[in-house]
Every structure is written in structure tokens, then in C-alpha cells.
């Protein structure tokens, strides 16, 4: 035999059969893994059910957290509006008003300009509407809070109550020209 040629020795039949069976088994495994690339319908259905259960558990908690955030944010915005109106009345030496409509749960800032009450413009000139789940009440049943140039404020308590009966009170009663939030 010349160089590079393989000598043909006798290979036992058992080794050849074993080799062929190994190749066939390997080929079979490759075919199964090549055809099974995704999830079966049952596996997919189980995943969808698990996601549905987790979503059903999370949505009410998210809604409660969102409602609480909205309630606290609105209460703080009205508190800051009241402070702004008090400071503006002092600085500009004009009378300012915060009109309150408890039935609609709306607040609007106004001022006395040349004997006429006019709505503010800009950021504080919009009508502030309470979130849907928030109830507004005013003691003593006032329709507005008046802010005077000398720093005095009408004695009023504005009470916000959310659907979980949590209350926030903005109080201008008996507090020596200061505003409290409770």
C-alpha cells in the first residue's frame, strides 16, 4: 500500500453495528430537538393562566395605591393653592378668593380687581377638580375662602374624604394667619 491509503483491516461486525446504532440514535435525537422548538399548547395555556392569576391579584392593589396617590396629590395641590392665595393677597395688597363647590368638588382661584371678581390666569387660574372617589365638605358651609391683604383668612375647614374614609383637613380656623393641613 502506498502513502495516504488506509489499510483495510477486518473490523468486527459487532463494532460496526454498535457504531451504526449510535449514529442512528444521535440522528433521532437531533430530529426530535429540531422539531420541538416552541411550547406545546398545554404549556402555553398554563403560562397564560398563571399570568391571569397574577394580574387579577395585582390590579386591585394597584388601583388602591393609585387612588391613594391621587387623593394625597390633590389635597396637597389645594393646600399649596391656599398658601399661594394668602401670599399673593399680602404681596399684591389685593383680596383673593378660593371659590369652593362641594357638590362638584371643584375649586377656582379668583381675585378682586377694580371692584370686580376675576379668575386668575396661568397655572393657578384653572379649575381644580377633585378625583372621582373624593368627597369635599366645608365647615361652616362656606362657598369661598377670602384672603385679605393684611394676612387674615376666613375661618374655614375644607375636608377631603377618600373612598377608604381617610380624611385630610385644610384648616384656616383660629390659627393666626397660618394654614394647617391635618
C-alpha positions as CSV (number, residue, x, y, z in Angstrom):
1,X,0.0,0.0,0.0
2,X,1.2,3.5,-0.8
3,X,1.3,6.5,1.4
4,X,-2.1,8.0,2.3
5,X,-4.0,4.8,1.7
6,X,-5.8,3.2,4.6
7,X,-5.3,-0.4,5.1
8,X,-8.5,-2.4,5.1
9,X,-8.3,-4.5,8.2
10,X,-11.2,-6.6,9.2
11,X,-13.4,-4.7,11.7
12,X,-15.6,-6.9,13.8
13,X,-19.3,-6.8,12.8
14,X,-20.4,-6.0,16.4
15,X,-18.4,-2.7,16.4
16,X,-19.9,-1.7,13.0
17,X,-23.4,-2.5,14.3
18,X,-22.7,-0.6,17.5
19,X,-21.4,2.4,15.5
20,X,-24.4,2.4,13.2
21,X,-26.8,2.2,16.1
22,X,-25.0,5.2,17.9
23,X,-25.3,7.3,14.7
24,X,-28.9,6.5,14.3
25,X,-29.7,7.3,17.9
26,X,-27.8,10.6,17.6
27,X,-29.7,11.4,14.4
28,X,-33.0,10.6,16.0
29,X,-32.3,12.9,19.0
30,X,-31.3,15.7,16.6
31,X,-34.5,15.3,14.7
32,X,-36.6,15.5,17.9
33,X,-34.9,18.6,19.2
34,X,-35.0,20.2,15.7
35,X,-38.8,19.7,15.5
36,X,-39.5,20.8,19.1
37,X,-38.6,24.5,19.0
38,X,-41.6,26.0,20.9
39,X,-44.1,25.4,23.7
40,X,-46.9,23.0,23.4
41,X,-50.5,24.3,23.6
42,X,-50.9,23.0,27.2
43,X,-47.6,24.6,28.3
44,X,-48.7,27.9,26.8
45,X,-52.2,27.6,28.4
46,X,-50.6,27.1,31.8
47,X,-48.4,30.2,31.4
48,X,-51.4,32.3,30.3
49,X,-53.4,31.1,33.3
50,X,-50.6,32.0,35.7
51,X,-50.2,35.4,34.2
52,X,-54.0,35.9,34.5
53,X,-54.0,35.0,38.2
54,X,-51.1,37.3,39.0
55,X,-52.8,40.2,37.1
56,X,-56.1,39.6,38.9
57,X,-54.3,39.8,42.2
58,X,-52.2,42.9,41.3
59,X,-54.9,45.2,39.7
60,X,-57.0,45.9,42.8
61,X,-53.9,46.7,44.8
62,X,-52.6,49.0,42.0
63,X,-56.0,50.7,41.8
64,X,-56.0,51.3,45.6
65,X,-52.4,52.7,45.5
66,X,-53.3,54.9,42.6
67,X,-56.4,56.2,44.3
68,X,-54.5,57.0,47.4
69,X,-51.8,58.8,45.4
70,X,-54.4,60.8,43.5
71,X,-56.1,61.8,46.8
72,X,-52.9,62.9,48.6
73,X,-51.7,64.7,45.5
74,X,-55.0,66.7,45.1
75,X,-55.1,67.6,48.8
76,X,-51.5,68.9,48.6
77,X,-52.3,70.9,45.5
78,X,-55.2,72.6,47.2
79,X,-53.1,73.3,50.3
80,X,-50.4,74.9,48.1
81,X,-53.1,76.9,46.2
82,X,-54.3,78.2,49.6
83,X,-50.8,79.2,50.6
84,X,-50.3,80.9,47.2
85,X,-53.5,82.9,47.5
86,X,-52.6,84.0,51.0
87,X,-49.1,85.2,50.0
88,X,-50.4,86.8,46.8
89,X,-53.0,88.8,48.8
90,X,-50.3,90.1,51.1
91,X,-47.7,90.9,48.4
92,X,-50.1,92.4,45.9
93,X,-52.3,94.1,48.6
94,X,-55.5,92.7,46.9
95,X,-58.3,90.4,48.1
96,X,-58.1,86.9,46.8
97,X,-60.8,84.2,46.9
98,X,-60.9,80.4,46.6
99,X,-64.4,79.5,45.4
100,X,-65.5,76.1,46.6
101,X,-68.2,73.9,45.0
102,X,-68.5,70.9,47.3
103,X,-71.1,69.2,45.1
104,X,-68.9,69.3,42.0
105,X,-65.8,69.0,44.2
106,X,-64.2,72.0,42.3
107,X,-62.0,74.8,43.4
108,X,-61.3,78.1,41.5
109,X,-58.9,80.9,42.5
110,X,-60.1,84.5,41.9
111,X,-59.1,88.0,43.0
112,X,-60.8,91.3,43.4
113,X,-59.7,93.6,40.6
114,X,-61.1,97.2,40.3
115,X,-64.3,96.1,42.2
116,X,-64.8,93.0,40.1
117,X,-64.1,89.4,40.9
118,X,-61.9,87.9,38.1
119,X,-60.5,84.4,37.7
120,X,-56.7,84.1,38.0
121,X,-54.7,83.3,34.9
122,X,-51.8,80.9,34.5
123,X,-51.1,77.8,36.5
124,X,-53.3,78.8,39.4
125,X,-56.2,80.1,37.2
126,X,-57.5,76.7,36.3
127,X,-60.4,74.9,38.0
128,X,-59.1,72.2,40.3
129,X,-61.4,69.2,40.2
130,X,-61.2,66.6,42.9
131,X,-60.6,62.9,41.9
132,X,-63.8,60.9,41.3
133,X,-63.6,59.0,44.6
134,X,-63.0,62.1,46.8
135,X,-65.8,63.8,48.7
136,X,-65.4,67.5,49.7
137,X,-67.1,69.2,52.6
138,X,-66.6,72.7,54.0
139,X,-67.3,73.9,57.6
140,X,-69.0,76.2,58.1
141,X,-70.8,75.6,54.7
142,X,-68.9,78.5,53.0
143,X,-68.8,78.9,49.2
144,X,-65.4,80.6,49.3
145,X,-62.4,81.4,51.4
146,X,-61.4,85.1,51.4
147,X,-57.7,86.1,51.7
148,X,-57.1,89.7,52.9
149,X,-54.1,91.9,52.2
150,X,-53.3,92.1,56.0
151,X,-52.8,88.3,56.0
152,X,-56.2,87.4,57.6
153,X,-58.1,84.5,56.2
154,X,-61.8,83.4,56.6
155,X,-62.2,80.8,59.3
156,X,-62.9,77.7,57.2
157,X,-62.1,74.0,57.3
158,X,-62.1,72.1,54.0
159,X,-62.4,68.4,54.5
160,X,-61.4,65.8,51.8
161,X,-62.5,62.2,52.3
162,X,-61.5,59.4,50.1
163,X,-63.4,56.1,49.4
164,X,-61.5,54.4,52.3
165,X,-62.7,57.1,54.7
166,X,-59.2,58.7,55.0
167,X,-59.5,62.4,55.7
168,X,-57.4,65.4,55.0
169,X,-58.4,68.7,56.6
170,X,-57.1,72.1,55.4
171,X,-57.9,74.4,58.3
172,X,-57.8,78.2,58.5
173,X,-59.7,78.5,61.7
174,X,-58.2,80.2,64.7
175,X,-54.6,79.7,63.6
176,X,-53.2,83.3,63.5
177,X,-52.8,83.8,59.7
178,X,-51.4,80.3,59.1
179,X,-52.8,77.4,57.2
180,X,-52.7,73.8,58.6
181,X,-53.1,70.5,56.9
182,X,-54.1,67.6,59.1
